Amino acid sequence: MQPFSLNEYKAVALTLADQINNLLPQTQCTKCGYPACQAYAHAIADDGASYNQCPPGGQEGINRLAKLLGKPLIPLNPANGAEKPRTIAFIEEAACIGCTLCIQACPVDAIMGANKQMHTVIPDLCTGCDLCVAPCPVDCITMLPTASTSTGWQAWSQEQADSAKRRYKQREQRLIQENQENEKRLLAKAHEKLKLLSLEAAETQAELDEKERKKKIIANAILRASTKKDIQAK
């Protein structure tokens, strides 16, 4: 028996969900009904979703999934949208108020800017997901067509999909890290507040009762934060 080549070994090692995810365009647009391409891939692998719910992948994407799954070719589910030419987000910078809501909504970090400063979209990084449009409070974001009228995988390359997936994962990791750092800062502030409160003098019973009430609230908050931290560490 011939030994597996490296590529064959990698193919065997991948879960079905991983293989499905690798065939998705990674626009992270949520049009499939799931929060990200990977979540949709897991749903397909678990028979919780059909393989025809990805408008950006179009019919070619459905064909690829059908081949992998050994299932018949079926049309795109219209409930999830239609296969269309690719678009790119454009921010009217003169109207932008710098609220950062679009930056928070972009799943692949394709928008540059800072709080109270105008933002701009990096065209080469935009997947056309249009998730930045709805949150904008001043309606200064529009989706513009690209020069190509191609749709699905004819308008999108595997290299672009791989790049979008890397940026999505990097963003997810950054958000997790930022959240952990913020929780760490809040926990440290709570400990400091509890320490200062313990040092405060109480001259009357009412003041003592109020002091104990505040200490109990802070102590409970610290306990909840510590318990959450322990659960996340497991």
C-alpha positions as CSV (number, residue, x, y, z in Angstrom):
1,M,0.0,0.0,0.0
2,Q,1.4,3.4,-1.0
3,P,1.8,5.9,1.9
4,F,-0.3,9.1,1.9
5,S,1.3,12.1,0.3
6,L,1.3,15.3,2.4
7,N,-1.6,16.8,0.5
8,E,-3.6,13.6,0.8
9,Y,-2.9,13.5,4.6
10,K,-4.1,17.1,5.0
11,A,-7.3,16.3,3.1
12,V,-8.0,13.3,5.3
13,A,-7.2,15.3,8.4
14,L,-9.7,18.0,7.6
15,T,-13.2,17.6,9.0
16,L,-16.2,17.8,6.7
17,A,-17.0,21.2,8.0
18,D,-13.5,22.4,7.2
19,Q,-13.7,21.1,3.7
20,I,-17.1,22.8,3.2
21,N,-15.7,26.0,4.7
22,N,-12.8,25.9,2.2
23,L,-15.3,25.9,-0.6
24,L,-17.2,29.0,0.6
25,P,-16.3,32.5,-0.6
26,Q,-15.5,33.8,2.9
27,T,-17.4,37.1,2.4
28,Q,-18.9,36.6,5.9
29,C,-22.0,38.4,4.7
30,T,-24.5,36.3,6.8
31,K,-26.9,36.0,3.9
32,C,-26.9,32.3,4.4
33,G,-28.6,32.8,7.7
34,Y,-25.6,32.2,9.8
35,P,-23.1,34.6,11.5
36,A,-20.1,33.6,9.4
37,C,-19.0,31.2,6.7
38,Q,-17.6,28.7,9.2
39,A,-20.9,28.6,11.2
40,Y,-22.7,27.9,7.9
41,A,-20.2,25.2,7.0
42,H,-20.8,23.4,10.3
43,A,-24.6,23.6,9.8
44,I,-24.3,22.0,6.4
45,A,-22.0,19.3,7.8
46,D,-24.5,18.6,10.6
47,D,-27.4,18.5,8.1
48,G,-28.8,21.6,9.8
49,A,-28.7,23.7,6.6
50,S,-28.9,23.2,2.9
51,Y,-25.9,23.7,0.6
52,N,-27.7,26.3,-1.6
53,Q,-27.9,29.3,0.8
54,C,-24.8,31.3,-0.3
55,P,-25.6,34.0,-2.8
56,P,-21.9,35.2,-3.1
57,G,-20.8,31.7,-4.0
58,G,-23.6,31.5,-6.6
59,Q,-24.4,28.5,-8.7
60,E,-20.7,27.6,-9.0
61,G,-20.4,27.5,-5.2
62,I,-23.4,25.2,-5.0
63,N,-21.9,22.9,-7.6
64,R,-18.7,22.7,-5.7
65,L,-20.5,21.8,-2.5
66,A,-22.7,19.3,-4.2
67,K,-19.7,17.5,-5.6
68,L,-18.0,17.4,-2.2
69,L,-21.2,16.1,-0.5
70,G,-22.2,13.8,-3.3
71,K,-25.6,15.5,-3.7
72,P,-27.6,16.7,-6.7
73,L,-27.2,20.1,-8.3
74,I,-29.9,22.4,-7.0
75,P,-30.5,26.2,-7.6
76,L,-29.8,28.9,-5.1
77,N,-32.5,29.4,-2.5
78,P,-34.1,32.7,-3.4
79,A,-35.0,33.3,0.3
80,N,-31.3,33.9,0.8
81,G,-30.9,36.4,-2.0
82,A,-29.9,36.3,-5.7
83,E,-26.5,35.8,-7.4
84,K,-25.4,39.3,-8.4
85,P,-22.3,41.1,-9.7
86,R,-19.9,41.9,-6.8
87,T,-20.1,45.3,-5.2
88,I,-17.8,47.3,-2.9
89,A,-18.7,49.6,0.0
90,F,-18.0,53.3,-0.5
91,I,-18.1,55.9,2.3
92,E,-19.0,59.5,1.5
93,E,-16.3,60.9,3.6
94,A,-17.7,64.5,3.8
95,A,-20.8,63.1,5.5
96,C,-19.0,60.6,7.8
97,I,-19.2,61.6,11.5
98,G,-16.6,59.1,12.7
99,C,-18.9,57.0,14.8
100,T,-16.9,53.8,14.1
101,L,-20.1,51.7,13.8
102,C,-19.1,50.6,10.3
103,I,-15.7,49.6,11.5
104,Q,-17.3,47.5,14.2
105,A,-19.6,45.9,11.6
106,C,-17.0,45.0,9.0
107,P,-16.1,41.3,9.5
108,V,-12.7,41.5,7.6
109,D,-11.2,44.8,8.8
110,A,-11.6,46.5,5.4
111,I,-12.4,50.0,6.8
112,M,-9.9,52.4,8.1
113,G,-10.6,55.2,10.5
114,A,-10.8,56.2,14.2
115,N,-13.4,57.7,16.6
116,K,-14.6,61.1,15.4
117,Q,-12.5,60.9,12.3
118,M,-13.8,60.1,8.8
119,H,-13.5,56.5,7.6
120,T,-12.6,55.0,4.3
121,V,-13.0,51.6,2.7
122,I,-10.0,49.7,1.4
123,P,-11.4,48.4,-1.9
124,D,-9.0,45.5,-2.3
125,L,-10.1,44.1,1.1
126,C,-13.8,44.7,0.9
127,T,-15.8,41.5,0.4
128,G,-19.0,43.3,-0.5
129,C,-20.9,41.9,2.4
130,D,-22.7,45.2,2.9
131,L,-22.9,44.7,6.7
132,C,-21.6,48.2,7.2
133,V,-24.5,49.9,5.5
134,A,-27.3,49.4,8.0
135,P,-25.5,50.6,11.1
136,C,-24.4,53.9,9.6
137,P,-26.5,56.6,11.3
138,V,-26.1,59.2,8.6
139,D,-26.5,56.9,5.5
140,C,-23.2,57.8,4.0
141,I,-22.3,54.3,2.9
142,T,-23.4,52.9,-0.5
143,M,-22.5,49.7,-2.3
144,L,-21.0,50.4,-5.7
145,P,-20.6,47.9,-8.6
146,T,-17.2,46.9,-9.7
147,A,-16.0,47.1,-13.3
148,S,-16.9,43.4,-13.8
149,T,-20.4,42.1,-14.4
150,S,-19.3,38.5,-13.4
151,T,-21.1,36.8,-10.5
152,G,-20.3,34.1,-8.0
153,W,-16.9,32.5,-8.2
154,Q,-16.4,34.1,-11.6
155,A,-16.1,37.5,-9.7
156,W,-14.1,36.2,-6.8
157,S,-10.9,34.2,-6.6
158,Q,-9.7,31.5,-4.2
159,E,-6.9,33.8,-3.2
160,Q,-9.3,36.6,-2.2
161,A,-11.4,34.1,-0.3
162,D,-8.3,32.8,1.6
163,S,-7.3,36.3,2.4
164,A,-10.7,37.3,3.7
165,K,-10.8,34.2,5.9
166,R,-7.4,35.0,7.4
167,R,-8.5,38.6,8.1
168,Y,-11.8,37.4,9.6
169,K,-10.0,35.0,11.9
170,Q,-7.4,37.7,12.9
171,R,-10.2,40.1,13.7
172,E,-12.0,37.4,15.8
173,Q,-8.8,36.8,17.8
174,R,-8.2,40.5,18.3
175,L,-11.7,41.1,19.5
176,I,-11.4,38.2,22.0
177,Q,-8.1,39.6,23.2
178,E,-9.5,43.1,23.5
179,N,-12.5,41.8,25.5
180,Q,-10.2,39.8,27.8
181,E,-8.0,42.8,28.4
182,N,-11.0,45.1,29.1
183,E,-12.4,42.5,31.6
184,K,-9.0,42.4,33.2
185,R,-8.9,46.2,33.6
186,L,-12.5,46.2,35.0
187,L,-11.6,43.5,37.5
188,A,-8.5,45.4,38.7
189,K,-10.6,48.5,39.1
190,A,-13.2,46.6,41.1
191,H,-10.5,45.2,43.4
192,E,-9.1,48.7,43.9
193,K,-12.6,50.1,44.6
194,L,-13.3,47.4,47.2
195,K,-10.0,48.1,48.9
196,L,-10.7,51.8,49.1
197,L,-14.2,51.2,50.3
198,S,-12.9,49.0,53.1
199,L,-10.6,51.8,54.3
200,E,-13.5,54.3,54.5
201,A,-14.7,55.2,58.0
202,A,-18.3,54.9,58.8
203,E,-19.6,57.1,61.6
204,T,-23.2,56.0,61.8
205,Q,-24.9,52.6,61.5
206,A,-26.6,53.9,58.3
207,E,-23.3,54.7,56.8
208,L,-21.9,51.3,57.9
209,D,-24.9,49.6,56.3
210,E,-24.4,51.5,53.0
211,K,-20.7,50.7,53.0
212,E,-21.4,47.0,53.5
213,R,-24.1,47.1,50.8
214,K,-21.6,48.6,48.3
215,K,-18.9,46.1,49.3
216,K,-21.3,43.2,48.7
217,I,-22.2,44.5,45.2
218,I,-18.6,44.8,44.2
219,A,-17.6,41.5,45.8
220,N,-20.4,39.8,43.8
221,A,-19.3,41.5,40.6
222,I,-15.7,40.3,41.2
223,L,-16.9,36.8,41.9
224,R,-18.9,36.7,38.6
225,A,-16.0,38.0,36.7
226,S,-13.6,35.5,38.2
227,T,-16.1,32.6,37.6
228,K,-16.4,33.7,33.9
229,K,-12.7,33.9,33.6
230,D,-12.2,30.4,35.0
231,I,-14.9,29.0,32.6
232,Q,-13.2,30.6,29.6
233,A,-9.8,29.2,30.6
234,K,-11.2,25.6,30.6
